[in-house]
Amino acid sequence: MTFSSKSYVKAIVDMFKSSENPSNAIKMKAYMRNQFEFFGIGSPERKELYRYFIKEHGIPDIKHIPDLALGLWDVPQRECQYFAMNIMDKRIKKADKHFISLLEELITSKSWWDTIDFLAPNLVLVMFEKYPELIEPTISKWMESGNIWLQRSCILWQLKKKKNTDLRLLYDLIDRLKDSDEFFIQKAIGWIL
């Protein structure tokens, strides 16, 4: 049977629609400053739905992940972006170096702290550990972009490295961004330190 990203996305959306909670959706939307729509499904229930869905439908092969992630990113409800990140997290170790372009696209689309704070210290980290030759050109490009979410990602990708943090790189990035007026840049600097 041939895999279809569109039908997989539709099945995810249908599952979320069957569990939506309009009153929670209003609160969740307000919490995110009314930037995103929600089905109103909280994290514990969403995790249960994810487990059920994966048991029923499986996780697609890595070659299907870009189309699937972009398809889920196009859905207005934020739970779909969370689902996409969970799926990518399960397949990221099989990604080739071009996957960094997909992550860049996701970081700069529907950007907010909730997606960046998963993408950077999880998926970007894996890509940089697997392909260290990507670190310098990607960090340079992202820092020069002026995009606060790419810059935040430059700081936060090392969040889980602990004693293996490249302190020289981190301090250089912090030095370059320390005068930023952007709250989310300053917050990232405080968090990583």
N, C-alpha and C positions, 0 to 999 in steps of 0.2 A: 504494500500500500504506500502511495506517495504522500509525503508529509506536506501539509499546507499551512503556512504561517497564518493565513487569514482565518482558516477554520479553527486553528488552535486559539488564536486571539478571541474569536467569537465565543468559543467554549468557556474561556476565562471570564469574559464579560457577562455571559449568561449566568455563570455560577455566582458571580458577585451580585448581579441583579436579583437573583433569587434570595439573597441574604441581606439585601440593603435595608438600612435603618435610617429613614429620612430625618428623624430628630437628631441622631448622632451626626449625620452628614452636615447639618447646619452648624453644630458645635465644632466639628473638625475643620470645616471651611473657615469659620471665624478664627480658630486657632492659627491657621495658616494665612491670616490676614486677607481672607477672601480671594486668594490668588488661584485656588484650584477647587474643582468640584470633587465630591466624595460620594461613595456609596454609603458611607457611615459604618464601615466595618472596622472595629478596633483590632489592635495587634494580635491578641490571643485568638480571636475567632478567625482572623485572616491567616494565621499560621496553621490552624486546623484545616481551613479550606485549601490552603496550599498543599498540605500533606495528602489530603483526600484527592485533589486534582492530579498530583504527580503520580499517585498510586494508580489512578484510573487511566491517565493519558501518557505518563512517562515524561522524561525530559528530552527534548529534541537534541539531535546531534549538533555539534558546534557550528557546522556549516549553515544551519538554519537560525542560529541565535541572532545574528544582526537583523534580519528581516523581522523576526519575532519581537526583539527588543524595540525596534522602531515602530512596529505595529502597536505595541502596548503603550509606547510613549505618546502615540497619537490619540489614544483614548482620553477623554477629558478627566475621568475620575482618577485620583491620585493612587488609589489602591493598585491600579494596573501598572504604574511605574514601579511600585514596590515589588510587585510580582515579577516584573522583568528583571529587576536587580537580583532577586533570589534565584531566578533561573540562570542568569549569567554567572552568579557566584558558584553554581554547581558545575559549570562548564569552562570557566576561565582558564584553568590549567591546561586545557587543550587548544587554547586560542593561539593563532600565529601573531606575529608582531604588528600586523595591520589592524588588529583589534583595537589598538590604541586610538585609531581614528574614530571608531564607533564610540568609544568612551568620551572622547573630546566632544563629539556631537551631542551625546546625552548630557554631559556636564553643562553645555551651553544652551540646552533646550529645556524649557520648563524648570529653570534653575531656581533652587532654593536650598537652604541648609540641609533639609531632610534627605535629598538625593545626593548632594555633594558629600555629606558626612558618611555615606555608605560607599559611594563610587570610589572616592579617593583612597581611604585607608584599607579598602578591601580589594577592589578590582584593579585600580591603578597600581597599587602595591604589588600584586601578583605579576602584572605585566612588566613592571620595572625589575622585579627580582628575576623573572624568567629571561628578560631581554635587557640587560643593563646598558647596552649600547643605545637604548631609547631614552635614557634618563636625561642626558645633557641636551640633545636637540629638542626634546619635548618640553622640558622645563624652560629652556630659553624661549621657545615659541610661546608657551603659555604665559610666562612672565611679561613678555613684550606685547602680548595681546591687549592688555589693559582691561581684560574681562575679569571681574572680581572673583567669579566662580572658578575659573581656570587658575587664578593666582591662589585662591584658597586651597585648591587641590594640590598645588605645588608644595604648600606647607603641610597639609594634612596627610599626604600619602605615606609619610613615615611614622604616623601616629602609633602604629602597633610594632614598630621595629625595636623600641625600647633601647637596650644597650647596643644594638647594631645600627642605631641612627647615625647617618652621615652628618655629624655636627657641623663640619665646615660648610657643607651645602645648606643646611638648615639655617645657620647663623647668617650666611650670605643673603638668603632669601628674606629673613626677618629684617636684616639691615636695609634691604631694598624697599621693603614694604612698611617699615615702622612708622612712617609719617602719613600713611594712608588715612583718609577720613572715613573710610568704609568700615562700618560696624563689624561686618562679617569677616573682614581681614583681621581687624584687631582681636576679635573673638578667637579666630584660628590661632593667632600668635600666642595668646594667653593659654589656650588649650594645649598646644604642643609643648609649651614650656612647663 
